[in-house]
Amino acid sequence: MLPMRTTPPFRADHVGSLLRPTSVLAARDDFAAGQITAERLRAAEDAAIADVVAMQQNAGLQTATDGEFRRASWHMDFIYQIGGIGKAPGNLAVKFHNPSGDIEFTPAALHVGSKIHMATTIFEDDFAYLQSLAGTSTAKLTIPSPNMVHYRGGPAAIDPQVYPDIEEFWSDLSAAYADEVARLDALGCTYLQFDDTSLAYLNDPAQRAEIAGRGEDAEHLHLRYIRQVNDALAAKPAGMTVTTHLCRGNFRSSWAASGGYDFVAEALFSGLNVDGFFLEYDDERSGGFEPLRFVPRGKMVVLGLVTTKRGELEDPDMLKRRIEQASKFVSLDQICLSPQCGFSSTVEGNALSYEQEVAKLELIIKVAEDVWG
């Protein structure tokens, strides 16, 4: 048996978002209708977050998140708070797929109308409250990677009068994220996760065709994105673990992209300067484990073998077999286990119950104990 991990990512971990309770959903609706104040909404969120942190601790997790209960979506709530970025008329339209058909996620469009900067520490109060509840758990904050600012809006979202030279945009974006990382370190954040769909989407030929269609170099965009994250983390604090979660889309139990990690694997795993990779591996859309051969020693791989898109509980023996298969390409001591994605990347959540969510987290803990001790 391997020694218990005392730094993240942990053998049994989770991505971040959790199903919103009815109390939070009702409070959001009441606030949107002007029936309650922002203070009353926050009080409802505070109570629900205290409950969900206790749930994570009672389940036996070493990680605690706030379930992203204060957000409508995993990324747009953060991106709209970056200095220089605003909402634009109209909506972005992202097509998602599920066995029953297609649906669309349509957040407001974004526009880069002035120089990118961090005007404030985004999620400062939210993290401080989570930290106050965490106790012996490690409080984890999840934020979208810098790549999501570009991938969502594309070149059309960037005002050419503000950034006539696109290199200045990239430089300012990395500097803004480096500023945010330093601010979070000052708050005591020791576990930060960059959530990123772009580096997973680019494995899908259909997604690359869309990128090429808007005039970009789809065959090499992942190299730019890897460089962006590395620039943002160039001064990463010594006491902070930074992971990235690579997702092919997670909206109401639906997905946006398919394909294994093969297209980006060598550059990504050998070149991205993070401490660990949370990887979707819950179905055939994720491809095989062969790309893990590019993961260097010292980096952790968190296998997302337990789906959050359905409530049915996985067979623990199947999970153990899949961990064993992965260990043929990356050492077992570099592997952890988690759900494939969050349970509620947007406020709507996936199609499973709270009880099923808890059962899946407990299953992950049990399997991790059996495999690693």
C-alpha positions as a printed NumPy array, in Angstrom:
array([[  0.   ,   0.   ,   0.   ],
       [  1.13 ,   3.533,  -0.769],
       [  1.275,   6.23 ,   1.927],
       [ -1.743,   8.499,   2.285],
       [ -1.396,  11.722,   0.271],
       [ -1.246,  14.806,   2.457],
       [ -1.095,  17.29 ,  -0.431],
       [ -3.589,  17.585,  -3.282],
       [ -4.737,  16.135,  -5.503],
       [ -5.849,  13.384,  -3.143],
       [ -6.398,   9.695,  -3.93 ],
       [-10.162,  10.306,  -3.685],
       [-10.949,  13.774,  -4.971],
       [-13.659,  15.607,  -6.868],
       [-13.809,  18.254,  -9.548],
       [-15.695,  21.   ,  -7.727],
       [-19.32 ,  21.712,  -8.562],
       [-22.142,  19.985,  -6.688],
       [-25.9  ,  19.852,  -7.181],
       [-27.608,  23.037,  -6.01 ],
       [-30.178,  22.388,  -3.257],
       [-33.726,  23.635,  -3.705],
       [-33.113,  26.343,  -1.072],
       [-30.444,  27.938,  -3.271],
       [-32.457,  27.576,  -6.472],
       [-35.501,  29.166,  -4.844],
       [-33.438,  32.007,  -3.389],
       [-31.877,  32.724,  -6.795],
       [-35.324,  32.854,  -8.39 ],
       [-36.626,  35.139,  -5.64 ],
       [-33.644,  37.451,  -5.999],
       [-34.024,  37.592,  -9.794],
       [-37.691,  38.51 ,  -9.298],
       [-36.758,  41.284,  -6.87 ],
       [-38.48 ,  39.55 ,  -3.948],
       [-35.409,  39.24 ,  -1.7  ],
       [-32.247,  41.275,  -1.166],
       [-28.715,  40.268,  -2.125],
       [-28.013,  39.799,   1.59 ],
       [-30.826,  37.266,   1.945],
       [-29.637,  35.408,  -1.145],
       [-26.116,  35.228,   0.273],
       [-27.449,  34.002,   3.619],
       [-29.265,  31.162,   1.842],
       [-26.085,  30.307,  -0.044],
       [-24.027,  30.441,   3.165],
       [-26.318,  27.941,   4.891],
       [-26.306,  25.565,   1.92 ],
       [-22.513,  25.762,   1.577],
       [-22.05 ,  24.948,   5.262],
       [-24.215,  21.85 ,   4.742],
       [-22.389,  20.719,   1.602],
       [-18.949,  21.157,   3.187],
       [-20.138,  18.967,   6.073],
       [-21.368,  16.4  ,   3.53 ],
       [-17.94 ,  16.247,   1.889],
       [-16.236,  15.849,   5.255],
       [-18.683,  13.177,   6.441],
       [-18.126,  11.252,   3.221],
       [-14.399,  11.163,   4.018],
       [-13.067,  13.541,   1.354],
       [ -9.893,  15.501,   2.076],
       [-11.015,  18.229,  -0.365],
       [-13.819,  20.703,   0.318],
       [-15.373,  23.043,  -2.232],
       [-18.379,  25.327,  -1.961],
       [-20.002,  23.358,  -4.763],
       [-19.873,  26.557,  -6.867],
       [-23.255,  27.335,  -5.271],
       [-22.89 ,  31.078,  -5.844],
       [-22.381,  30.728,  -9.604],
       [-24.742,  30.345, -12.531],
       [-21.972,  28.725, -14.586],
       [-18.534,  27.345, -13.831],
       [-16.719,  29.928, -15.964],
       [-18.801,  32.894, -17.092],
       [-19.34 ,  34.242, -13.55 ],
       [-15.552,  34.558, -13.266],
       [-14.84 ,  35.8  , -16.792],
       [-17.357,  38.649, -16.599],
       [-15.515,  39.971, -13.518],
       [-12.142,  40.274, -15.252],
       [-11.292,  43.935, -15.847],
       [-11.74 ,  44.871, -19.502],
       [-14.358,  42.194, -20.221],
       [-18.058,  42.9  , -20.366],
       [-21.257,  41.294, -21.533],
       [-22.207,  42.017, -25.124],
       [-25.598,  42.037, -26.836],
       [-26.802,  38.604, -27.91 ],
       [-25.754,  35.174, -26.709],
       [-23.019,  32.672, -27.278],
       [-24.487,  29.386, -28.481],
       [-22.741,  26.167, -27.471],
       [-24.342,  22.964, -28.741],
       [-24.419,  20.003, -26.35 ],
       [-25.354,  16.41 , -27.096],
       [-27.031,  13.617, -25.133],
       [-28.66 ,  10.297, -26.029],
       [-32.034,  12.038, -26.467],
       [-30.843,  14.815, -28.775],
       [-29.159,  18.229, -28.712],
       [-29.563,  21.233, -26.402],
       [-27.887,  24.664, -26.284],
       [-26.067,  26.555, -23.543],
       [-26.539,  30.251, -24.295],
       [-24.705,  32.61 , -21.926],
       [-24.481,  36.299, -22.782],
       [-21.799,  37.096, -25.305],
       [-18.573,  38.662, -24.034],
       [-16.588,  41.604, -25.333],
       [-13.039,  42.734, -24.581],
       [-13.588,  46.496, -24.648],
       [-10.559,  47.748, -22.699],
       [ -7.21 ,  46.484, -21.478],
       [ -7.414,  43.177, -19.574],
       [ -6.564,  43.416, -15.867],
       [ -7.697,  42.134, -12.473],
       [ -9.7  ,  44.972, -10.964],
       [-10.47 ,  42.917,  -7.871],
       [ -9.701,  39.506,  -6.364],
       [-12.417,  37.442,  -7.994],
       [-14.253,  35.122,  -5.577],
       [-12.34 ,  36.606,  -2.63 ],
       [-15.263,  36.617,  -0.193],
       [-16.527,  33.276,  -1.48 ],
       [-13.192,  31.591,  -0.824],
       [-12.798,  33.225,   2.582],
       [-16.163,  31.81 ,   3.639],
       [-15.276,  28.329,   2.346],
       [-11.96 ,  28.492,   4.184],
       [-13.759,  29.376,   7.425],
       [-15.708,  26.115,   7.16 ],
       [-12.988,  23.798,   5.892],
       [-11.396,  22.819,   9.203],
       [ -8.88 ,  20.045,   8.517],
       [-10.099,  19.705,   4.918],
       [ -8.197,  21.413,   2.119],
       [-10.318,  24.183,   0.637],
       [-10.205,  24.029,  -3.149],
       [-11.076,  26.943,  -5.426],
       [-11.99 ,  26.302,  -9.054],
       [-11.691,  28.997, -11.716],
       [-11.765,  28.866, -15.535],
       [ -8.377,  28.79 , -17.212],
       [ -7.253,  31.873, -19.147],
       [ -7.844,  29.959, -22.368],
       [-11.591,  30.078, -21.809],
       [-11.602,  33.865, -22.299],
       [-10.371,  33.333, -25.855],
       [-12.028,  30.039, -26.753],
       [-15.518,  31.224, -25.808],
       [-15.445,  34.541, -27.667],
       [-12.75 ,  34.093, -30.275],
       [-11.057,  36.96 , -32.127],
       [-14.437,  38.591, -32.84 ],
       [-14.881,  39.315, -29.114],
       [-11.675,  41.381, -28.919],
       [-11.92 ,  45.059, -29.899],
       [ -9.14 ,  45.615, -32.471],
       [ -8.782,  49.23 , -31.354],
       [ -7.955,  48.019, -27.826],
       [ -5.657,  45.246, -29.044],
       [ -4.408,  45.962, -32.557],
       [ -1.614,  43.489, -31.751],
       [ -3.121,  40.206, -30.491],
       [  0.128,  39.422, -28.666],
       [ -0.646,  42.268, -26.264],
       [ -3.985,  40.635, -25.485],
       [ -2.29 ,  37.343, -24.654],
       [  0.332,  39.096, -22.524],
       [ -2.257,  41.085, -20.556],
       [ -4.42 ,  37.992, -20.06 ],
       [ -1.537,  36.018, -18.562],
       [ -0.535,  38.95 , -16.366],
       [ -4.098,  39.308, -15.079],
       [ -4.252,  35.627, -14.162],
       [ -0.815,  35.793, -12.521],
       [ -2.175,  38.682, -10.454],
       [ -5.225,  36.626,  -9.441],
       [ -3.035,  33.665,  -8.442],
       [ -0.865,  35.93 ,  -6.266],
       [ -3.958,  37.459,  -4.654],
       [ -5.408,  34.019,  -3.9  ],
       [ -2.097,  32.935,  -2.379],
       [ -2.272,  35.946,  -0.065],
       [ -5.721,  34.727,   1.044],
       [ -4.23 ,  31.362,   1.981],
       [ -5.411,  29.334,  -1.006],
       [ -3.284,  26.192,  -1.292],
       [ -5.392,  24.263,  -3.857],
       [ -6.381,  26.   ,  -7.086],
       [ -7.865,  24.375, -10.16 ],
       [ -7.924,  25.793, -13.694],
       [-10.99 ,  24.334, -15.396],
       [-10.474,  24.093, -19.145],
       [-12.675,  22.709, -21.904],
       [-10.606,  24.151, -24.748],
       [ -7.675,  21.728, -24.507],
       [-10.076,  18.775, -24.472],
       [-12.367,  20.154, -27.2  ],
       [ -9.383,  20.556, -29.549],
       [ -9.045,  16.769, -29.676],
       [-12.344,  16.709, -31.587],
       [-11.968,  17.207, -35.374],
       [-15.39 ,  18.894, -35.484],
       [-14.258,  21.458, -32.911],
       [-11.016,  22.105, -34.801],
       [-13.066,  22.677, -37.954],
       [-15.112,  25.316, -36.105],
       [-11.933,  27.045, -34.934],
       [-10.497,  26.994, -38.446],
       [-13.789,  28.396, -39.696],
       [-13.306,  31.529, -37.612],
       [ -9.89 ,  32.067, -39.118],
       [ -7.574,  30.57 , -36.52 ],
       [ -4.795,  27.978, -36.668],
       [ -6.747,  25.075, -35.204],
       [ -3.866,  22.633, -35.575],
       [ -1.615,  24.623, -33.241],
       [ -3.99 ,  26.557, -30.966],
       [ -3.376,  24.086, -28.147],
       [  0.29 ,  25.128, -28.114],
       [ -0.728,  28.752, -27.598],
       [ -3.107,  27.718, -24.818],
       [ -0.441,  25.677, -23.024],
       [  1.872,  28.69 , -23.181],
       [ -0.873,  30.941, -21.777],
       [ -1.376,  28.763, -18.697],
       [  2.362,  28.454, -18.175],
       [  2.812,  32.235, -18.377],
       [ -0.001,  32.716, -15.856],
       [  1.723,  30.275, -13.492],
       [  5.309,  31.396, -14.038],
       [  5.418,  32.8  , -10.496],
       [  3.235,  30.107,  -8.936],
       [  3.593,  30.21 ,  -5.136],
       [  5.595,  27.332,  -3.678],
       [  2.839,  26.402,  -1.246],
       [  0.046,  26.224,  -3.826],
       [ -0.99 ,  23.121,  -5.751],
       [ -2.489,  23.936,  -9.155],
       [ -4.345,  21.315, -11.156],
       [ -6.328,  21.526, -14.363],
       [ -9.562,  19.773, -15.263],
       [ -9.943,  18.933, -18.942],
       [-13.596,  18.55 , -19.852],
       [-15.499,  17.911, -23.088],
       [-18.541,  19.804, -21.868],
       [-20.961,  19.219, -19.014],
       [-24.386,  20.859, -19.176],
       [-27.559,  19.14 , -17.971],
       [-25.977,  15.678, -18.436],
       [-24.917,  16.547, -21.989],
       [-21.548,  16.999, -23.681],
       [-20.097,  19.156, -26.469],
       [-17.062,  17.27 , -27.792],
       [-15.7  ,  13.768, -28.264],
       [-12.302,  12.22 , -28.843],
       [ -9.368,  10.861, -26.861],
       [ -6.521,  13.037, -25.605],
       [ -4.209,  11.915, -28.408],
       [ -4.107,  15.152, -30.443],
       [ -2.882,  17.329, -27.541],
       [ -1.34 ,  14.668, -25.283],
       [  2.398,  14.967, -25.875],
       [  2.498,  18.775, -25.74 ],
       [ -0.059,  18.966, -22.936],
       [  1.199,  16.369, -20.497],
       [  4.891,  17.033, -21.032],
       [  4.593,  20.814, -21.274],
       [  1.77 ,  22.158, -19.087],
       [  3.278,  23.363, -15.792],
       [  0.556,  22.198, -13.419],
       [  0.788,  19.671, -10.596],
       [ -2.01 ,  17.39 , -11.743],
       [ -4.544,  16.653, -14.45 ],
       [ -8.208,  15.844, -13.8  ],
       [ -9.195,  13.82 , -16.865],
       [-12.571,  12.62 , -18.113],
       [-12.528,   8.864, -18.61 ],
       [-16.126,   7.808, -17.991],
       [-17.098,   6.524, -21.45 ],
       [-15.888,   5.782, -24.97 ],
       [-15.835,   9.512, -25.867],
       [-12.665,   9.827, -23.787],
       [-10.553,   7.365, -25.771],
       [ -7.957,   5.071, -24.255],
       [ -5.306,   5.478, -21.584],
       [ -2.37 ,   5.375, -24.04 ],
       [ -1.865,   9.188, -24.023],
       [ -0.973,   8.952, -20.331],
       [  2.442,   7.651, -21.366],
       [  3.426,  11.294, -21.872],
       [  2.776,  12.25 , -18.229],
       [  6.182,  12.864, -16.6  ],
       [  7.189,  11.723, -13.146],
       [  6.093,  14.141, -10.461],
       [  2.755,  14.964, -12.097],
       [ -0.512,  13.451, -10.857],
       [ -3.334,  12.057, -12.977],
       [ -6.832,  12.086, -11.493],
       [ -8.879,   9.561, -13.434],
       [-12.496,  10.675, -13.844],
       [-13.895,   7.164, -14.097],
       [-17.162,   7.801, -12.245],
       [-19.679,   9.647, -14.412],
       [-21.66 ,  12.61 , -13.142],
       [-24.016,  12.481, -16.104],
       [-26.106,   9.54 , -14.813],
       [-27.174,   8.386, -11.387],
       [-26.449,   4.665, -11.799],
       [-23.586,   3.609,  -9.558],
       [-20.485,   2.11 , -11.155],
       [-19.226,  -1.382, -10.309],
       [-16.234,  -0.953,  -7.953],
       [-14.431,  -3.919,  -9.53 ],
       [-14.761,  -2.294, -12.955],
       [-13.214,   0.895, -11.569],
       [-10.316,  -1.066, -10.111],
       [ -9.739,  -2.821, -13.445],
       [ -9.667,   0.504, -15.266],
       [ -7.177,   1.942, -12.757],
       [ -5.013,  -1.122, -13.37 ],
       [ -5.256,  -0.576, -17.131],
       [ -4.22 ,   3.064, -16.757],
       [ -1.266,   2.044, -14.584],
       [  0.279,   0.361, -17.636],
       [  0.941,   3.854, -19.012],
       [  1.519,   5.957, -15.869],
       [  2.711,   4.743, -12.478],
       [  0.03 ,   3.764,  -9.96 ],
       [  1.536,   6.137,  -7.405],
       [  0.754,   9.026,  -9.8  ],
       [ -2.926,   8.112, -10.107],
       [ -5.949,   9.34 ,  -8.135],
       [ -9.685,   8.817,  -8.637],
       [-12.544,  11.298,  -9.057],
       [-15.826,  11.864, -10.849],
       [-15.425,  12.653, -14.535],
       [-16.673,  16.219, -14.09 ],
       [-18.624,  18.383, -11.718],
       [-22.169,  17.416, -10.813],
       [-23.529,  20.857, -11.645],
       [-21.303,  22.86 , -13.988],
       [-24.224,  25.234, -14.385],
       [-26.986,  26.087, -11.943],
       [-29.327,  23.599, -13.641],
       [-27.261,  20.557, -12.648],
       [-27.071,  17.075, -14.09 ],
       [-29.826,  14.46 , -14.151],
       [-29.194,  12.663, -10.877],
       [-30.285,  13.057,  -7.269],
       [-28.424,  14.386,  -4.247],
       [-28.427,  10.848,  -2.803],
       [-26.85 ,   9.506,  -5.992],
       [-24.241,  12.279,  -5.904],
       [-23.259,  11.347,  -2.339],
       [-23.203,   7.632,  -3.229],
       [-20.776,   8.317,  -6.081],
       [-18.445,  10.322,  -3.836],
       [-18.529,   7.558,  -1.224],
       [-17.825,   4.959,  -3.931],
       [-14.743,   6.896,  -5.03 ],
       [-13.464,   6.99 ,  -1.457],
       [-14.062,   3.25 ,  -0.961],
       [-12.329,   2.287,  -4.208],
       [ -9.396,   4.587,  -3.456],
       [ -8.995,   2.974,  -0.041],
       [ -9.026,  -0.495,  -1.637],
       [ -6.468,   0.456,  -4.298],
       [ -4.084,   2.717,  -2.389],
       [ -4.807,   2.017,   1.256]])
